Amino acid sequence: MRIATKYTWCNLKTTLIVSHPSIIRQNKSPSPSMVLRGADTEKGHQRRGSPKHSNHAAAMCLRLLFSRQCYRTLLVVIPAFSCMQYFIFNPFATRVAQQQDVRSSFISHTMTYPKPRRKIVLLGPHDRYNFGDLIFTSVVAKLLVSRAGFSPDDLLFGGMVTVDMEKYGGYNILSMKQIQSLSQEDTDQGPYDIIYLGGEAVGCNFDCGVKMLPDERTKTEARRERIHDCPYLVPKNLLLPPSMPQDEFQMKNYAVINSMGGTPCNECKKAIETADYIALRDKNPLFPDSAVMMKELYPNKISEAAEEVLQDLFPGGVNTRQKIIAVQHRDIPTEEARLELALALDKVSKAGHATIVFFVAGTAPNHDSLSCYKQIAQMMTEPSIVYEEENMWKSVGLISQAEAVLSTSLHVRIIAFLYLRPRLTWCGLEPKHPQFIALWDTDESPRCLKSKNETWSVLQRYYGPNPNITQAATAIAYEKTVKKYLESFDSWSSLVGWRRYSTRS
């Protein structure tokens, strides 16, 4: 038992014992099935602050009240009894008691007020259609609501420009200039905390971000709304009011790096250096890409999207449906290289007795190209379909129904992994594909393909009734990655959303 100094809890003016073992939540991640049962509903699992949790907290306080140690000192009796009442009538206090380890650094340096909740900015390249970036947003937003107990109204989605991405399966995005103004002027829930969502945004400066936008109008808007040279890792201090209070306490906000990868550019280093929590997908502190949570969080929504995809592909009805092999490939500039892929896919289609279905994982510049797919389909002799939908949910649904998945996209590979599908990746020179395969996929899973010509010779070992890799083996690896990502999420979600002040040093 430790006595916390300089810390007031339960609105008492008396110093309170806050680290009794019976009221500190243990740092354990439950299994995915326990944690996320009913994840497709807004309720998710039991939210903190519910009557069930409040009664449990009250019982713990009673145990504290009647423990042997309490008889030794009158100092604890009154605070403990008051704390029990506070837990029953204030659900926010329950969350405070359940924070992992109650972070001793916060106890000695900050004062935490149960409410109002601070708003959280989810910042990433989700302001244009890119499969992985839209997935990160959906995963983190869902977990904050269903697992960490936040309200959807507590979340804002930031990008370079203001744009509605709902038709692509995303959210309504606000420019960071707008969010900066909101954060600085919000006296109830500001300044806002910020989560850098994932991917390789650490290596994308302002010019890089502008090049990825779809047209001149949005590029012009991005230049007008610019507040920092690293558009997707805006340092947290830019969300603070321009004039800080000069008294003993100073307003504080928090920043989280959520399983990012790649090499940082100079413009993005300040946000990394000032982040309060860092998780990386390719080096220590090592955690999986947040895309590994999609199947666990949205099973019903993905199933509905998959049925829509099959209706789109085979409008004649259930009896006309065929086996499909899903193919995604970034734009191929030369006709010779396109012909090479067409010949390889003909072999796959014929030997696998399946129709090739091309789909896009992103249509930002230097990503996928529907016109490229159409030319390859014309070069092929076997049946193929170019699926032109630009929607993240339908792409996930398509992958979930495929007999096999062939791709250049890391996140297409990850979704195929979640759905236990045979999966091959044409990796190129980027290290992110072999890193994910080596760290999180099964030992038997196929590694990177260097040549299109070897596609079927490798795929046939994993395709059909007797594959080299079993679904059971993939399921074990999948569960491991889910648990590992939740370990990271539980650590950083206990930091954000709480109105804190730090003493001036």
C-alpha positions in Angstrom: 0.0 0.0 0.0 1.4 3.4 -1.0 0.3 6.9 0.1 -0.2 9.3 -2.8 1.1 12.8 -2.2 -0.1 16.0 -3.8 -3.2 14.2 -5.2 -6.9 14.7 -4.4 -9.4 12.0 -5.3 -13.2 11.8 -4.8 -13.4 15.5 -4.2 -11.9 15.2 -0.8 -9.5 17.7 0.7 -7.8 14.9 2.7 -4.9 12.9 1.2 -6.3 9.5 0.2 -4.7 6.1 -0.3 -5.2 5.5 -4.0 -3.1 2.5 -4.8 -4.5 -0.2 -2.6 -4.1 -3.5 -4.6 -7.8 -4.3 -4.5 -8.7 -1.2 -6.5 -5.9 -1.2 -9.1 -6.9 -2.8 -12.4 -4.4 -5.5 -13.4 -2.6 -5.0 -16.7 -4.1 -8.1 -18.5 -5.7 -8.2 -21.9 -8.7 -10.5 -22.1 -9.2 -12.8 -25.0 -10.7 -11.2 -28.1 -13.9 -13.2 -27.7 -14.3 -11.9 -24.2 -13.4 -8.3 -25.0 -15.3 -7.7 -28.1 -18.4 -9.8 -27.9 -21.2 -7.8 -29.5 -18.7 -5.4 -31.1 -21.0 -4.5 -34.0 -23.4 -2.8 -31.5 -22.8 0.6 -30.1 -22.8 -0.9 -26.6 -19.9 -3.2 -27.2 -19.0 -4.8 -23.9 -20.0 -3.5 -20.5 -19.0 0.1 -20.4 -17.2 1.6 -17.4 -19.5 3.6 -15.2 -22.5 1.1 -15.6 -24.4 0.0 -12.5 -22.5 -3.3 -12.7 -19.1 -1.6 -12.5 -20.2 1.0 -10.0 -21.5 -1.7 -7.6 -18.3 -3.6 -8.0 -16.3 -0.5 -7.2 -18.4 0.1 -4.1 -17.8 -3.5 -2.9 -14.1 -2.9 -3.3 -14.3 0.2 -1.2 -16.1 -1.7 1.5 -13.3 -4.3 1.6 -10.9 -1.4 1.9 -13.0 0.1 4.7 -13.1 -3.1 6.8 -9.5 -4.2 6.2 -7.1 -4.5 9.1 -5.1 -1.5 7.9 -8.1 0.8 8.2 -8.4 0.1 11.9 -4.9 1.4 12.4 -5.6 4.9 11.3 -8.7 7.1 11.4 -7.4 9.0 8.3 -8.6 6.3 5.9 -12.0 5.6 7.3 -13.9 8.7 6.3 -12.3 9.0 2.8 -13.0 5.4 2.1 -16.6 5.7 3.0 -17.0 8.9 1.0 -15.2 7.2 -1.9 -17.8 4.4 -1.9 -20.6 6.9 -2.2 -18.7 8.7 -5.0 -18.3 5.6 -7.0 -22.0 4.8 -6.8 -23.2 8.2 -7.9 -20.3 9.2 -10.3 -19.5 6.7 -13.0 -16.5 8.8 -14.2 -14.8 8.0 -10.9 -15.0 4.3 -11.7 -12.9 4.9 -14.8 -10.3 6.8 -12.8 -9.9 3.9 -10.4 -9.6 1.5 -13.3 -6.8 3.3 -15.1 -3.9 0.9 -15.7 -1.4 1.2 -12.8 -2.9 4.6 -12.0 0.4 5.9 -13.5 2.4 7.1 -10.5 3.9 9.9 -12.7 0.4 11.4 -12.9 -0.2 11.1 -9.2 2.8 13.1 -8.3 2.6 15.7 -11.1 -1.0 16.2 -12.2 -4.5 16.7 -10.9 -7.2 14.7 -12.8 -10.8 15.9 -12.8 -13.5 13.3 -13.6 -15.3 15.5 -16.1 -15.8 17.1 -18.6 -14.2 14.7 -21.0 -11.5 16.1 -23.3 -12.2 15.6 -27.0 -9.9 13.5 -29.1 -8.6 14.2 -32.6 -8.0 11.2 -34.8 -5.5 12.4 -37.4 -4.4 10.6 -40.5 -4.5 10.4 -44.3 -8.2 9.5 -44.3 -9.0 12.6 -46.4 -8.6 10.6 -49.7 -9.5 7.1 -50.7 -6.9 4.7 -49.3 -7.9 1.4 -48.0 -5.6 1.1 -45.0 -6.0 4.7 -43.8 -9.8 4.3 -43.7 -9.4 1.1 -41.7 -7.3 2.7 -39.1 -9.9 5.3 -38.4 -12.7 2.8 -38.2 -10.7 0.6 -35.8 -9.6 3.3 -33.4 -13.0 5.1 -33.3 -14.8 1.8 -32.6 -12.4 0.8 -29.8 -12.6 4.2 -28.1 -16.4 3.9 -27.9 -16.9 0.2 -27.3 -13.9 -0.6 -25.1 -12.7 2.7 -23.6 -16.1 4.1 -22.9 -16.0 7.3 -24.9 -18.9 8.9 -26.7 -18.9 9.3 -30.5 -19.4 13.0 -29.7 -15.9 13.1 -28.1 -14.2 12.2 -31.4 -13.1 14.5 -34.2 -11.5 13.4 -37.4 -8.7 15.5 -38.8 -6.9 15.8 -42.1 -5.4 18.3 -44.6 -8.8 19.3 -45.9 -12.4 19.3 -44.9 -14.2 16.5 -46.8 -17.0 14.0 -46.4 -15.5 10.5 -46.8 -18.7 8.6 -46.0 -19.3 7.3 -49.5 -15.8 5.7 -49.4 -16.6 4.1 -46.0 -15.0 6.8 -44.0 -16.0 9.7 -41.8 -16.6 13.4 -42.1 -13.1 14.9 -42.0 -12.2 18.4 -40.8 -9.1 20.3 -41.7 -6.6 20.6 -38.9 -6.8 24.4 -39.2 -10.5 24.1 -38.2 -9.7 21.6 -35.4 -7.0 23.9 -34.1 -9.4 26.8 -33.8 -12.0 24.5 -32.1 -9.4 23.2 -29.6 -8.0 26.5 -28.7 -11.5 28.1 -28.1 -13.2 25.1 -26.3 -13.2 25.9 -22.6 -15.2 22.8 -21.7 -13.4 20.0 -23.6 -10.2 21.6 -24.9 -7.4 21.6 -25.6 -7.9 18.3 -27.5 -5.8 15.2 -27.3 -4.5 13.8 -30.6 -4.0 10.3 -32.0 -1.8 9.7 -35.0 -3.6 6.8 -36.6 -1.0 4.7 -38.3 0.5 3.8 -41.6 3.6 5.5 -42.9 2.5 9.1 -42.4 5.7 9.8 -40.4 7.5 10.0 -43.7 5.1 12.3 -45.5 5.8 16.0 -45.4 3.4 18.7 -46.7 4.4 18.4 -50.3 4.0 14.6 -50.1 0.5 15.0 -48.7 -0.6 17.5 -51.3 0.5 15.1 -54.1 -1.8 12.4 -52.7 -4.9 14.6 -52.9 -7.3 13.8 -55.8 -7.6 17.2 -57.6 -6.5 20.8 -57.8 -9.4 22.1 -55.8 -8.5 20.0 -52.8 -4.8 20.8 -53.2 -5.5 24.5 -53.2 -7.6 24.1 -50.1 -4.9 22.1 -48.4 -2.4 24.9 -49.0 -4.8 27.5 -47.6 -5.5 25.3 -44.5 -1.9 24.5 -43.8 -0.8 24.8 -40.1 2.3 22.6 -40.1 4.9 21.1 -42.5 4.0 17.6 -41.4 0.2 17.4 -42.2 -0.6 14.1 -40.6 1.6 14.5 -37.5 0.7 17.9 -36.3 2.5 18.5 -32.9 0.1 18.5 -30.0 1.2 21.9 -28.7 -0.5 23.5 -31.8 -3.8 22.6 -30.3 -3.2 24.5 -27.0 -4.5 28.0 -26.5 -2.0 30.6 -27.9 -1.6 32.2 -24.5 -1.0 29.8 -21.7 -1.9 30.6 -18.0 1.0 31.9 -16.0 -0.1 30.5 -12.6 1.0 27.3 -10.9 -0.9 24.9 -13.1 -0.5 24.6 -16.9 -3.0 23.1 -19.3 -1.8 19.8 -20.8 -2.9 17.6 -23.7 -1.7 14.2 -24.9 -0.5 12.7 -28.2 -0.4 9.0 -29.2 1.4 7.3 -32.0 -0.7 4.3 -32.9 1.3 1.4 -34.5 2.9 3.5 -37.2 5.7 2.4 -39.6 8.3 3.8 -42.0 11.1 6.3 -41.6 10.3 9.8 -40.2 11.1 12.8 -42.3 12.5 15.9 -40.6 9.2 17.8 -40.7 7.5 15.1 -38.7 10.1 14.5 -36.0 8.8 17.2 -33.5 5.4 15.4 -33.2 7.2 12.1 -32.6 9.6 13.6 -30.0 6.7 15.2 -28.0 4.3 12.2 -28.2 3.3 10.7 -24.8 2.9 7.2 -26.1 4.6 5.5 -29.1 3.7 2.2 -30.7 5.4 1.1 -33.9 4.6 -1.8 -36.3 8.2 -2.4 -37.6 10.5 -1.7 -34.6 10.4 -1.4 -30.8 8.1 -0.6 -29.1 6.6 -3.2 -31.4 2.9 -3.8 -31.8 0.7 -5.0 -34.7 -0.9 -2.7 -37.3 -4.3 -1.7 -36.0 -5.9 -3.2 -39.1 -5.8 -6.6 -37.4 -8.9 -5.6 -35.4 -11.3 -5.2 -38.3 -12.9 -8.6 -38.3 -13.2 -8.6 -34.5 -14.9 -5.2 -34.4 -17.2 -5.3 -37.4 -18.3 -8.9 -38.2 -21.9 -8.0 -39.1 -21.1 -4.9 -41.1 -18.5 -6.8 -43.2 -20.9 -9.7 -43.8 -23.5 -7.3 -45.1 -21.0 -5.6 -47.3 -19.8 -9.0 -48.6 -23.4 -9.9 -49.6 -23.7 -6.6 -51.5 -20.5 -7.3 -53.4 -21.7 -10.7 -54.5 -24.9 -9.2 -55.7 -22.9 -6.6 -57.6 -20.7 -9.3 -59.2 -23.4 -11.8 -60.0 -26.7 -9.9 -60.4 -28.4 -13.0 -61.8 -28.8 -14.4 -58.3 -27.2 -17.0 -56.0 -27.2 -19.8 -58.6 -25.0 -17.7 -60.9 -22.3 -17.1 -58.4 -18.8 -18.5 -59.1 -15.6 -19.0 -57.1 -13.5 -15.8 -57.1 -9.9 -14.9 -56.6 -9.5 -11.3 -55.5 -6.6 -9.4 -57.1 -5.3 -5.9 -56.2 -2.2 -4.4 -57.8 -0.8 -0.9 -57.7 -0.6 0.9 -61.1 1.7 -0.8 -63.6 3.3 1.8 -65.9 4.4 -0.4 -68.9 2.4 -2.5 -71.3 5.0 -5.3 -71.1 4.6 -5.6 -67.3 0.8 -5.6 -67.6 1.0 -8.4 -70.1 3.2 -10.4 -67.7 0.5 -10.1 -65.0 -2.3 -11.0 -67.5 -0.5 -14.2 -68.4 0.1 -15.1 -64.8 -3.5 -14.5 -63.8 -4.8 -16.6 -66.8 -2.8 -19.5 -65.4 -4.2 -18.9 -61.9 -7.8 -18.6 -63.1 -7.6 -21.7 -65.2 -5.9 -24.0 -62.7 -7.9 -22.6 -59.8 -11.2 -22.9 -61.5 -12.1 -19.3 -60.4 -12.9 -15.9 -61.9 -10.4 -13.2 -61.3 -11.9 -10.1 -59.7 -9.8 -6.9 -59.8 -10.5 -4.3 -57.1 -8.8 -1.1 -55.9 -7.3 -0.6 -52.4 -6.7 3.1 -53.0 -7.1 5.5 -55.9 -4.8 8.3 -54.7 -2.0 9.2 -57.1 0.6 6.4 -57.3 -1.8 3.8 -56.0 -4.2 1.6 -57.9 -5.6 2.3 -61.4 -8.9 1.1 -62.8 -7.8 1.8 -66.3 -4.7 -0.4 -65.7 -7.0 -3.2 -64.6 -9.2 -2.9 -67.6 -6.3 -3.2 -70.0 -5.0 -6.3 -68.2 -8.5 -7.8 -68.2 -8.6 -7.3 -72.0 -5.2 -9.1 -72.3 -6.5 -12.1 -70.4 -8.2 -15.1 -72.1 -9.8 -16.4 -68.9 -12.9 -14.8 -67.3 -12.3 -11.7 -65.1 -14.3 -8.8 -63.6 -13.1 -5.3 -62.9 -14.9 -4.3 -59.7 -15.0 -0.5 -59.8 -16.3 0.3 -56.3 -14.2 2.7 -54.2 -15.5 1.7 -50.8 -13.5 0.3 -47.9 -16.3 -1.9 -46.6 -16.9 -3.5 -49.9 -13.2 -4.2 -50.4 -13.1 -6.0 -47.1 -16.2 -7.9 -47.9 -14.8 -9.0 -51.3 -11.6 -10.3 -49.6 -13.7 -12.2 -47.0 -15.4 -14.1 -49.8 -12.5 -14.9 -52.1 -10.9 -18.3 -52.5 -7.5 -16.6 -52.5 -6.1 -13.1 -52.4 -3.3 -11.7 -54.5 -2.0 -8.2 -53.8 0.7 -5.5 -53.5 -1.1 -3.8 -50.6 0.0 -4.6 -47.1 -3.5 -4.1 -45.7 -5.1 -6.3 -48.3 -2.7 -9.0 -47.1 -3.7 -8.3 -43.5 -7.4 -8.6 -44.2 -6.9 -11.8 -46.1 -4.9 -13.0 -43.0 -7.8 -12.2 -40.7 -10.2 -14.2 -42.9 -7.8 -17.1 -43.1 -7.6 -16.9 -46.9 -4.7 -18.2 -49.0 -2.7 -15.0 -49.6 0.2 -14.0 -51.9 1.9 -10.7 -52.0 4.0 -9.1 -54.8 6.2 -7.1 -52.4 8.5 -5.1 -54.5 11.3 -3.4 -52.5 9.3 -2.1 -49.5 10.2 -3.7 -46.2 6.8 -3.5 -44.6 5.4 -6.6 -46.3 8.1 -9.1 -45.2 8.2 -7.5 -41.8 4.5 -8.2 -41.2 4.7 -11.7 -42.6 7.7 -12.5 -40.4 6.4 -10.9 -37.2 2.7 -11.8 -37.2 1.7 -14.3 -40.0 2.2 -18.0 -39.6 5.6 -19.7 -40.1 4.1 -21.7 -43.0 2.6 -18.6 -44.8 4.1 -17.8 -48.2 6.7 -15.1 -48.3 7.0 -12.3 -50.8 6.8 -13.1 -54.5 9.5 -11.5 -56.6 8.1 -12.6 -60.0 4.6 -12.7 -61.5 5.6 -16.0 -63.3 5.8 -17.9 -60.0 2.3 -16.9 -58.8 0.4 -20.2 -59.5 3.4 -22.4 -58.6 3.4 -20.9 -55.1 -0.4 -20.4 -54.7 -1.2 -24.1 -55.5 0.5 -25.2 -52.4 -1.9 -23.2 -50.3 -5.0 -23.5 -52.4 -7.7 -26.2 -52.5 -8.6 -29.0 -50.1 -5.1 -29.9 -48.8 -3.2 -26.7 -48.3 0.3 -26.4 -46.8 -1.1 -23.9 -44.3 -4.2 -24.8 -42.3 -6.9 -22.3 -41.2 -6.3 -23.5 -37.6 -2.7 -22.3 -37.8 -3.7 -18.9 -39.2 -6.4 -18.6 -36.5 -3.8 -19.0 -33.7 -1.6 -16.3 -35.3 -4.6 -14.1 -35.7 -5.6 -14.3 -32.1 -2.1 -13.5 -31.0 -2.0 -10.3 -33.0 -5.4 -9.2 -31.7 -4.4 -9.6 -28.1 -1.1 -7.8 -28.8 -2.7 -4.8 -30.4 -5.3 -4.6 -27.5 -2.4 -4.5 -25.1 -1.2 -1.3 -26.8 -4.6 0.2 -27.0 -5.4 -0.3 -23.3 -2.1 1.4 -22.4 -2.7 4.6 -24.5 -6.5 4.8 -24.2 -6.0 5.4 -20.4 -4.0 8.5 -21.2 -6.3 10.4 -23.4 -9.6 12.2 -22.8 -9.1 13.4 -19.3 -8.7 17.1 -18.4 -5.4 17.5 -16.7 -3.1 20.2 -15.5 0.6 19.8 -14.8 2.6 21.7 -12.3 5.1 24.1 -13.8 8.6 22.8 -13.3 
